[in-house]
Amino acid sequence: MTIQQILKQYWNHEVFRPMQEEIIQSVLLGHDTLALLPTGGGKSICFQVPALAKEGICIVVSPLIALIKDQVEGLKAKSIEAISIVSGMSKREIDIALDNCVYGDVKFLYLSPERLLSELVQERIKYMKVNLIAVDEAHCISQWGYDFRPPYLHIADLRDLHPDVPVLALTATATAEVRVDIQDKLRFKNARVFQKSFERKNISYVVLHDENKLKKLLDIPNGVKGTGIVYVRSRKETVEIAKFYNDNGIRADYYHAGLPMPERSARQENWVNNRTRIIVATNAFGMGIDKADVRFVIHKDMPESLEAYYQEAGRAGRDEYKAYGILLYTEADRQKELRKMEFNFPSVDEIKKVYHSLANYYQLAYDAGEGVSFDLDIAAFCSKYNLDPVKTLNALKFLEQDEYLSFNESVFLPSRFMFRVFNEQLYNFQIQNAGWDPFIKTLLRSYGGAFENYVRLREFDIARRTNMSTQQVIDALKQLQEVGILNYLPQTDHPQVTYLKARQKENTLYINKQLIEQRKETYRRKIEAVFAYALHRRCRSQMLLAYFDEDNAPKCGICDICLEEKRQVNAAEIGDVITNEIVELLSIGPLDIGGLVTSIKSGVEKERMETIRLLLDAGKLKSDGEVYYL
């Protein structure tokens, strides 16, 4: 099929969005390609379509576990074979998934970046017929980016395994420095770069300087129709602000990574379908959500970078109609951000303490644990070892950067099972254990393919079909696992730690202090850019575009700075018009103040009174206290 036919058959679109076709053609011609498309620009189409047009499998690297799951489910719904390998999966599960990629008809293999460190994964990829390597959120590979992730540096290792396969790197935000770094780190050759302007002509960027943020949070939805997102920096605030909106008659809900996955999905769906007007969220919300009619995005607190702000504010107005990106800012925010730096960058000793405390928490012996994943209850862990939660989370990030472990703040994996015996053995078991026969038959009828692969399982569905309770189904599956009939992996929805290396001894645990200082300086520069954006009296759109190296952009005409300039110009012009009217009126004869003000046709009363006062002060208008004359 042609790429147009693929687009029509699988996505039911007649034409590509701007730049998609050019990017796809570049990939099909074998060029390494960097694509910079704004939030909502349709990045996934750029690798999914060419991968379907060629024989073989596309490897997609992405750090966003929730987005990986959404895309895999979306492809499967289109009858396209796709598999993901992320944290929390068992070794056997990974082994089977990789076998299917080598010997089966899988078209897409989605990997989280830390999985590329595994020798098992790299060895299997060597035997796959790879047609494309797609790197999503490619800015993560750059130390100058706002979200640097060291496992991304190992993506280049795939090039050694498949040197002739093109690489497509995709991101929504990257400065010139980061764009060069992406191409360098991914060893681009025959490179093509496609960049759509970062300008969003329909978004009015606004910064409101007001100590009473709660009042502004109410004023905005009362003045702007439609749905919106309010971003805050803590889970606690999501609950409090959502309650504040509901108490004031505005239907709102909250969202953060700590909620169970079914609850998150329900809240997201209610908002997407306009049953909830405002979603109050941490930055865990928004990636991959296809809602075009968001009319406003409010940042109650400062974002950590202009890249993050641009992406999050850019979730407004994807339908190209007027929308608002609003930042609430006070001087106290600046002081709070500067104080936070101490917690964002723990000392080497603090990082080491977290590492060894974590291993003790899991009762992990030295030189053990490589490749193993554990659930992590941050509150319980910090309480047990008397650690600060914020510093602990940041220590985990630096341990991730030094490639000792990977940490995902929330990973949802549904329940899965796979038969450990062959058909004939299972049949014999059913004959010898008649009491199990109805339950096993229900499993066989409900889920195909469980002899070859792990398949997703919904305990509630099995309970309904067998007239058992959900807990009875869980207990039954565990019993069948104990007797060796099947493997059962219950669902999980917890933050997870995966050890990339076996537990290190004190003298072999090296923490890169220089990298910490470098990251701290990068963080400082990025937060200073946010301060400048909030405080400078320059067109907001121009400032954002200049940050992304679009230096000669025109004024947007719709941000708060541009509108204020227009008001000032209009005020001067209306003053001239009112002055001419006053001269005409008083040339006929004197008038008292009431008669003069009501006879003027232009402006509002305040503008008329202001012009009269200015003319009196300048001596161009006279009064005896009762009437006015020239």
CORJO-V482678 format. One record per run of one state. SS is the DSSP state (2 for helix, 1 for strand, 0 for the rest). FROM is the first residue (numbers start at 0). LEN is the number of residues. Records with the same first field share a line. If there is no record, write none. Layout:
SS->FROM-LEN  FROM-LEN
This chain:
0->0-2  11-8  28-4  36-6  53-3  61-3  77-4  85-5  103-4  111-1  117-1  126-3  135-2  141-8  161-5  171-4  185-6  195-7  209-3  223-3  231-3  247-4  255-5  272-5  281-12  299-6  313-9  329-1  344-3  361-11  375-2  385-3  401-3  413-2  419-3  432-1  446-8  456-2  466-3  482-3  489-2  499-6  508-4  535-4  547-12  588-2  599-5  617-4  623-3  629-1
2->2-9  19-9  42-11  64-13  90-13  112-5  118-8  137-4  149-12  175-10  212-11  234-13  260-12  305-8  330-14  347-14  377-8  388-13  422-10  433-13  458-8  469-13  505-3  512-23  539-8  559-29  592-7  604-13
1->32-4  56-5  81-4  107-4  129-6  166-5  191-4  202-7  226-5  251-4  277-4  293-6  322-7  372-3  404-9  415-4  454-2  485-4  491-8  590-2  621-2  626-3
